[in-house]
Amino acid sequence: MTARDSTFPEVDRRLTDWMLAVRARTRKRMPLSFSVLRAKALQIAGDLNLPTFAASNCFLQNWARRHDFVNVAPHGAGASAAVEEAAVRMARIRKQLAVFDPDLIYNVDETGLLYSCLPSRSYVPRCDRNMARGSKAMRSKDRVTFTLFCNATGSHKYPITMIGKAANPLCFNGVGNRCPLPFFSQRSAWMDGHVLKRWFFEVFVPGLRTQTASHVFLILDNLSCHADIEHPQLSIFELPANTTALYQPLDQGIIAATKRRYKTLNLGRVAANMDALIVSGGPNPRIPRGGGLDQGVQAHLLDAARNLQDEWERITSVQIANWWLTAEVLPVEAAAEVRRQLHGVVHVADSVHTDVSEVVSLLANAGSDGDFEGISEDERGRAVQAWFAAEEDVNTIDHTVDMVLAGEDED
């Protein structure tokens, strides 16, 4: 469906120019909602002295349709990343990691999880829609922090570490109720310097010694408490500020997949409890103090630990390695090795940065430096990279076709 021409073409043009300028110049993307666009359109109309312009829904919808703009719900935090400022730092990190085996490159990250929260919406008969009431479980703020840790090939996954508020949760007491995961307590259920040091020396170092005697390399975000850890078998590389959404391997899908699978498993057990209650035909059973999913109520910390453990074990090394490749934090050589282990081949495109550097160096050493006088190394690199992609360039293809046709005409 196409939109008709605007009755206010100058407002249309200026609003489009403004939106494109905002997207081009704003480092931290401002959400351009319907209300923001309407306010700007009214401002433009005021500047043009158009008192009849009302910035109606119809105008804005047709404007968006004309210029192929769509309304989306942005996800992640990649728009806040200082990409250009971080490029130099990331190039330095890749260069330092270039000669090392990807099996020895690790990443660690932590995230929060509302482990007992149930969905906030529900289907009900239409006649009951005005009487529908929720429960406390729909607004539960019971939170736990869990820490994931793995290497670039996915061959070594540490057990998930949990951080909760209680020092000795009631659900961990009794026979068979021991927490299956390393557990630490912190008053806000978050990772701080004290918990990080305990995790480092009680979980990380022992696990590392059982896996390898080689020196390893740990990629971290720039959280202040991360600066307090060190070990002779470990080198730490901190990612640039505000770039974890782009370069943190665990943020490329590993954490999201673990959370999604946890919630799916949790809701599956809730549904199974409802089935058991229906089949029994009896009254609602009395819930013992500290009860969890096995007792027909919302999950407690032990349920969360067991479910997280199950879902972390189901995430394969292939999935982890692919998410590492998505992050583009690995040097070219390490990424090629990971792909070789996954697929048995190395794609030529993976080495484009190395190939560009090699070609520029070859040209510089071939006695043709005079041909590059006044051209910077970056400009040389861009020219070589464009040459690599010439077969995919539309203008080059058109020019080649014209030359071929002209040659045929001459024949």
C-alpha positions in Angstrom: 0.0 0.0 0.0 1.4 3.4 -1.0 0.7 6.7 0.8 -0.7 9.7 -1.1 1.3 12.8 -1.6 1.5 15.2 1.4 -0.7 18.3 1.5 2.2 19.9 3.4 5.2 19.0 1.3 7.6 21.4 3.1 6.7 20.0 6.5 7.2 16.5 5.1 10.6 17.3 3.7 11.9 19.1 6.8 10.7 16.4 9.1 12.4 13.8 7.1 15.7 15.7 7.0 15.5 16.3 10.7 14.9 12.6 11.5 17.8 11.5 9.3 20.1 14.1 10.8 19.2 13.0 14.3 20.0 9.4 13.5 23.3 10.4 11.8 24.6 12.7 14.5 23.3 11.3 17.8 25.7 8.8 19.4 23.2 7.7 22.0 20.1 7.1 20.0 17.1 9.1 21.1 13.8 7.2 20.7 11.9 9.0 18.0 8.4 8.1 19.1 5.1 9.2 17.6 4.9 12.0 20.2 8.4 13.3 19.5 7.7 13.4 15.7 4.4 15.2 16.3 6.1 17.8 18.4 8.8 18.4 15.8 6.2 18.6 13.0 4.2 21.2 14.9 7.4 23.2 15.5 8.3 23.1 11.8 4.7 24.2 10.9 5.1 27.1 13.3 8.3 28.2 11.6 6.5 28.0 8.2 3.5 29.9 9.5 1.0 27.1 8.8 -1.7 27.6 11.4 -4.0 25.0 9.9 -1.5 22.2 10.3 -2.4 19.9 13.2 0.1 17.0 12.8 -2.7 14.5 12.8 -2.2 10.7 13.2 -3.1 10.4 9.5 -0.4 12.9 8.4 2.3 11.1 10.5 1.3 7.6 9.4 1.3 8.6 5.7 4.6 10.4 6.2 6.2 7.2 7.7 4.7 5.1 4.9 6.0 7.4 2.2 9.6 7.3 3.5 9.5 3.7 4.6 9.9 4.3 8.3 8.6 1.7 10.7 7.9 1.7 14.5 10.0 -0.8 16.4 10.8 -1.6 20.1 14.6 -1.2 20.3 16.3 -3.9 22.3 19.7 -4.2 23.9 22.1 -1.3 24.7 24.1 -1.2 21.5 22.9 2.3 20.6 24.7 3.6 23.7 28.1 2.2 22.5 30.9 4.6 21.8 31.9 2.6 18.7 34.3 5.0 17.1 36.1 5.8 20.4 36.4 2.1 21.2 37.8 1.0 17.8 41.4 1.8 18.7 41.2 0.0 22.1 39.5 -3.1 20.5 42.2 -3.2 17.7 44.9 -3.2 20.5 43.1 -6.1 22.3 42.8 -8.1 19.2 46.5 -7.6 18.4 47.5 -8.8 21.9 45.4 -11.9 21.6 46.4 -12.7 18.0 49.0 -15.3 18.8 47.0 -17.2 21.4 44.9 -20.3 21.2 41.1 -19.5 21.4 40.7 -22.3 24.0 42.7 -20.0 26.4 40.5 -16.9 25.8 37.6 -16.6 28.3 34.8 -14.2 29.1 32.8 -13.7 32.3 29.6 -11.7 32.8 26.8 -11.5 35.4 23.1 -10.7 35.0 20.0 -10.4 37.2 17.1 -12.8 37.1 13.6 -12.4 38.6 13.5 -16.1 39.2 10.0 -16.5 40.7 8.1 -13.9 38.6 5.1 -15.1 36.6 3.7 -13.5 33.5 1.7 -10.3 34.2 -1.0 -10.9 31.6 -3.5 -13.7 31.3 -6.3 -15.0 29.1 -9.8 -14.9 30.8 -13.3 -15.3 29.5 -14.5 -12.0 28.0 -17.4 -11.9 30.6 -14.8 -11.9 33.4 -12.4 -9.3 32.0 -13.5 -6.6 34.4 -13.2 -8.8 37.5 -9.8 -10.3 36.7 -7.3 -10.0 39.5 -3.6 -10.8 39.7 -1.4 -12.3 42.4 1.8 -11.4 44.2 3.7 -13.8 42.0 3.0 -11.6 39.0 4.8 -8.8 40.6 7.5 -10.7 42.4 10.8 -8.9 42.8 12.7 -11.9 44.1 16.0 -11.5 42.3 19.2 -13.5 42.0 22.4 -12.7 40.1 24.0 -15.4 38.2 27.5 -15.5 36.6 28.4 -17.2 33.4 31.9 -18.1 32.4 33.2 -19.9 29.3 36.0 -19.9 26.7 35.8 -19.0 23.0 35.4 -22.5 21.7 32.8 -23.5 24.2 35.0 -26.5 25.3 35.1 -25.2 28.9 32.0 -24.0 30.7 32.2 -23.2 34.4 29.2 -24.0 36.5 26.9 -21.0 36.9 27.5 -19.1 40.1 24.4 -17.7 42.0 24.3 -14.6 44.3 21.3 -14.1 46.5 20.4 -11.9 49.5 20.1 -14.6 52.2 23.2 -16.1 53.7 21.5 -19.4 54.4 18.2 -19.7 52.4 15.6 -22.0 54.0 15.2 -24.0 50.8 18.8 -25.2 51.0 18.2 -26.9 54.4 17.4 -30.5 54.7 18.5 -33.8 53.1 18.8 -33.5 49.3 18.4 -29.8 49.3 22.0 -28.7 48.9 22.4 -26.0 46.3 23.9 -27.6 43.1 25.7 -24.4 42.1 28.3 -22.2 43.9 26.3 -19.8 46.0 27.3 -16.5 47.6 25.2 -13.9 49.5 25.2 -10.2 49.2 22.6 -7.8 50.7 21.5 -6.6 47.3 22.0 -9.9 45.5 24.6 -8.3 43.2 28.2 -8.7 42.3 30.5 -6.5 44.3 34.2 -6.5 45.0 34.0 -8.8 48.0 31.8 -11.4 46.2 34.0 -11.2 43.1 37.1 -12.0 45.1 35.4 -15.0 46.7 34.2 -16.2 43.4 37.6 -15.7 41.8 39.6 -17.7 44.4 36.9 -20.3 45.3 35.4 -21.0 41.9 37.6 -19.6 39.1 41.1 -20.5 40.2 40.4 -24.1 41.2 38.4 -24.7 38.0 41.2 -23.2 35.9 43.8 -25.4 37.5 41.8 -28.5 36.7 41.4 -27.5 33.1 44.8 -26.2 32.0 48.3 -25.2 33.3 48.7 -22.6 30.5 48.3 -18.9 30.9 44.8 -17.8 30.1 43.2 -14.5 29.0 40.0 -13.1 30.5 37.8 -10.5 28.7 35.8 -8.4 31.2 33.6 -5.4 31.1 34.9 -2.3 32.8 33.0 -2.7 36.1 35.1 -1.1 38.8 35.3 -4.1 41.1 36.9 -6.2 38.2 40.1 -4.2 38.7 40.7 -5.9 42.1 41.5 -9.4 40.8 44.8 -10.7 39.6 46.6 -14.0 39.3 49.9 -15.1 37.8 48.2 -17.5 35.4 45.8 -14.8 34.1 45.9 -11.7 31.9 42.8 -9.5 32.0 41.5 -7.4 29.1 38.8 -4.8 29.9 36.4 -3.8 27.2 36.0 -0.1 26.5 33.2 1.6 28.3 29.6 1.3 27.0 30.6 -1.4 24.4 29.6 -4.6 26.1 26.5 -4.9 24.0 28.7 -5.1 20.9 31.8 -6.9 22.1 30.9 -8.9 25.2 30.5 -12.5 23.9 28.1 -13.5 26.6 25.9 -10.6 25.7 25.5 -11.8 22.1 22.9 -14.4 23.0 24.3 -16.7 25.7 22.8 -14.9 28.6 19.5 -14.2 26.8 19.2 -17.9 25.8 19.8 -19.1 29.3 17.2 -16.7 30.7 14.7 -17.6 28.0 15.1 -21.3 28.5 14.9 -20.9 32.3 11.6 -19.1 32.1 10.2 -21.7 29.6 11.2 -24.5 32.0 9.8 -22.7 34.9 6.4 -22.1 33.3 6.3 -25.7 32.1 6.6 -26.9 35.7 3.9 -24.4 36.8 1.6 -25.8 34.1 2.4 -29.4 35.2 1.5 -28.5 38.8 -1.9 -27.1 37.5 -2.5 -30.4 35.7 -1.8 -32.4 38.8 -4.2 -30.2 40.8 -6.9 -30.7 38.2 -6.4 -34.5 38.1 -6.4 -34.8 41.9 -9.9 -33.2 42.1 -9.3 -32.3 45.7 -9.0 -28.9 47.4 -5.9 -26.8 47.1 -3.2 -28.4 49.2 -1.7 -26.6 52.2 1.7 -25.1 51.2 4.5 -25.9 53.6 6.8 -23.0 54.7 9.6 -22.6 52.2 7.7 -24.6 49.5 8.6 -24.2 45.8 7.6 -25.6 42.5 7.4 -29.2 43.8 4.8 -28.0 46.3 2.7 -26.2 43.6 3.8 -22.6 44.3 6.3 -20.2 42.7 10.0 -21.1 42.4 12.4 -20.6 45.3 16.2 -20.4 45.1 16.7 -24.1 45.0 14.3 -24.4 42.0 16.1 -21.5 40.3 19.5 -23.2 40.9 18.4 -26.5 39.5 16.7 -25.0 36.5 19.6 -22.8 35.7 22.0 -25.7 36.0 19.8 -27.8 33.6 19.6 -25.1 31.0 23.2 -24.1 31.1 24.2 -27.8 30.5 21.9 -27.9 27.4 23.7 -25.0 25.8 26.2 -26.6 23.4 29.8 -25.6 22.6 28.8 -24.9 19.0 26.2 -22.3 20.2 28.8 -20.7 22.5 31.4 -20.5 19.8 29.0 -19.0 17.3 28.0 -16.3 19.8 31.7 -15.5 20.4 32.1 -15.0 16.6 29.2 -12.7 16.6 30.9 -10.5 19.2 33.8 -9.7 16.9 36.1 -9.5 19.9 38.5 -12.3 18.7 41.4 -11.5 16.5 41.2 -12.7 12.9 43.4 -15.7 13.5 41.5 -16.9 16.6 38.1 -16.4 14.9 39.4 -18.5 11.9 40.5 -21.2 14.2 37.1 -21.3 15.9 35.4 -21.6 12.6 37.8 -24.3 11.5 36.9 -26.3 14.6 33.2 -25.7 14.0 32.9 -26.2 10.3 36.3 -27.6 9.1 36.8 -24.6 6.8 38.1 -21.1 7.0 36.2 -18.5 5.1 38.2 -16.1 3.0 36.1 -13.2 4.2 37.2 -13.8 7.8 40.7 -12.6 6.9 39.7 -9.4 5.2 41.5 -7.1 7.7 44.7 -9.2 7.5 44.5 -9.3 3.7 44.1 -5.6 3.4 47.1 -5.0 5.7 49.2 -7.5 3.7 48.3 -5.9 0.3 49.1 -2.4 1.6 52.4 -3.6 2.9 53.2 -5.4 -0.4 52.5 -2.3 -2.4 54.6 -0.2 -0.1 57.5 -2.6 -0.4 57.2 -3.0 -4.2 59.0 0.2 -5.0 55.8 2.1 -5.8 55.7 4.4 -2.8 55.6 7.4 -5.2 52.2 6.3 -6.5 50.9 6.7 -2.9 52.3 10.1 -2.2 49.9 12.2 -0.2 47.6 9.2 0.6 47.3 8.1 4.2 47.6 4.5 5.2 43.9 4.4 6.2 42.9 5.7 2.7 45.1 3.0 1.1 43.4 0.3 3.3 40.0 1.5 2.3 40.9 1.5 -1.4 42.3 -2.0 -1.2 39.2 -3.2 0.7 36.9 -1.7 -2.0 39.0 -3.5 -4.5 38.4 -6.8 -2.7 34.6 -6.2 -2.9 34.6 -5.0 -6.5 32.6 -8.0 -7.7 29.8 -7.0 -5.3 29.8 -3.3 -6.2 26.7 -2.3 -8.3 28.5 0.5 -10.1 31.4 -1.7 -11.0 29.1 -4.4 -12.3 27.2 -1.9 -14.4 30.4 -0.5 -15.8 31.7 -4.0 -16.6 28.5 -4.9 -18.4 28.6 -1.6 -20.4 32.2 -2.4 -21.5 31.2 -5.9 -22.5 28.3 -4.7 -24.5 30.4 -2.0 -26.1 32.9 -4.6 -27.1 30.2 -6.7 -28.7 28.9 -3.7 -30.6 32.4 -3.2 -32.0 32.5 -6.8 -33.2 
